[in-house]
Amino acid sequence: MAEEQLYFSIKTKNAETVDKILNREDNIEFDGINVLEDLLIPGQIIFIVLGGDKPAWETGLMGLGVLSKAPYDKGYAGKNFKVQVSIKLLMKHPIKRDDLIPYRDTYGTIGIAPITKWEPNQALSQIPEEKANALFRAMLEIDASIEQDLNNLIGADGMQMVKGPTTMMVEVPTGYGESEKQAVERYIVNMER
């Protein structure tokens, strides 16, 4: 069985870093990180999230990068270290948590997707492979212009998984006492009219 791919997200609210991300620069330095150091290896895909309180930019999942330099400058300001990421894919607009509501398999992805419990306030988070694939799918459906860049990052086999079946949540108006099956059948009949 193949070893599970490790994915991460990194969130920044630093204006200079955000400008570099939006300019799709290589080797952008992210600092103030103090978790998951031993898991970070150059070449890993990093989900790029823009944050901040009322910033000049739109917040949310903005794109993907690749870890270009392993943790360095270890131990500054306590346990902190730095990494570098090269931007490989940018969305036309950041994806908000609300945009991911139909994509159930993304739920609970720290700092990106709808949450059902408390999440830690960390700049760096690990993302399980199945959630990463669900995020890739959502990104592709929300902004089809990223397809070639995504293919370049994850390859043909990865794209085949991303474009395969996924669980989508579809809103179906349900009357009081109506079963899910009845509601879906009525919904389909109304759609076909």
ChimeraX attribute file (.defattr): number of C-alpha atoms within 10 A of each C-alpha:
attribute: neighborCount
match mode: 1-to-1
recipient: residues
	/A:1	3
	/A:2	4
	/A:3	5
	/A:4	9
	/A:5	12
	/A:6	16
	/A:7	20
	/A:8	24
	/A:9	24
	/A:10	24
	/A:11	25
	/A:12	21
	/A:13	16
	/A:14	14
	/A:15	15
	/A:16	10
	/A:17	16
	/A:18	20
	/A:19	12
	/A:20	16
	/A:21	26
	/A:22	14
	/A:23	11
	/A:24	18
	/A:25	15
	/A:26	17
	/A:27	17
	/A:28	21
	/A:29	14
	/A:30	19
	/A:31	18
	/A:32	17
	/A:33	19
	/A:34	19
	/A:35	16
	/A:36	12
	/A:37	17
	/A:38	8
	/A:39	13
	/A:40	18
	/A:41	16
	/A:42	14
	/A:43	15
	/A:44	19
	/A:45	24
	/A:46	26
	/A:47	26
	/A:48	27
	/A:49	25
	/A:50	25
	/A:51	21
	/A:52	15
	/A:53	7
	/A:54	8
	/A:55	12
	/A:56	8
	/A:57	15
	/A:58	15
	/A:59	20
	/A:60	21
	/A:61	26
	/A:62	23
	/A:63	27
	/A:64	27
	/A:65	28
	/A:66	24
	/A:67	23
	/A:68	20
	/A:69	18
	/A:70	18
	/A:71	23
	/A:72	14
	/A:73	10
	/A:74	15
	/A:75	11
	/A:76	13
	/A:77	9
	/A:78	9
	/A:79	11
	/A:80	17
	/A:81	20
	/A:82	19
	/A:83	23
	/A:84	20
	/A:85	26
	/A:86	22
	/A:87	25
	/A:88	19
	/A:89	22
	/A:90	23
	/A:91	18
	/A:92	13
	/A:93	14
	/A:94	21
	/A:95	23
	/A:96	18
	/A:97	17
	/A:98	11
	/A:99	15
	/A:100	22
	/A:101	17
	/A:102	15
	/A:103	21
	/A:104	16
	/A:105	21
	/A:106	27
	/A:107	19
	/A:108	17
	/A:109	21
	/A:110	22
	/A:111	24
	/A:112	24
	/A:113	24
	/A:114	19
	/A:115	15
	/A:116	9
	/A:117	7
	/A:118	8
	/A:119	11
	/A:120	10
	/A:121	10
	/A:122	16
	/A:123	20
	/A:124	25
	/A:125	21
	/A:126	19
	/A:127	21
	/A:128	15
	/A:129	14
	/A:130	15
	/A:131	19
	/A:132	24
	/A:133	22
	/A:134	22
	/A:135	24
	/A:136	25
	/A:137	21
	/A:138	20
	/A:139	24
	/A:140	19
	/A:141	13
	/A:142	17
	/A:143	16
	/A:144	13
	/A:145	14
	/A:146	19
	/A:147	16
	/A:148	13
	/A:149	14
	/A:150	22
	/A:151	14
	/A:152	14
	/A:153	19
	/A:154	16
	/A:155	12
	/A:156	12
	/A:157	9
	/A:158	16
	/A:159	20
	/A:160	12
	/A:161	16
	/A:162	20
	/A:163	14
	/A:164	9
	/A:165	9
	/A:166	14
	/A:167	11
	/A:168	12
	/A:169	12
	/A:170	10
	/A:171	9
	/A:172	13
	/A:173	12
	/A:174	15
	/A:175	10
	/A:176	6
	/A:177	7
	/A:178	11
	/A:179	11
	/A:180	13
	/A:181	10
	/A:182	13
	/A:183	15
	/A:184	17
	/A:185	13
	/A:186	14
	/A:187	15
	/A:188	12
	/A:189	10
	/A:190	9
	/A:191	8
	/A:192	6
	/A:193	5
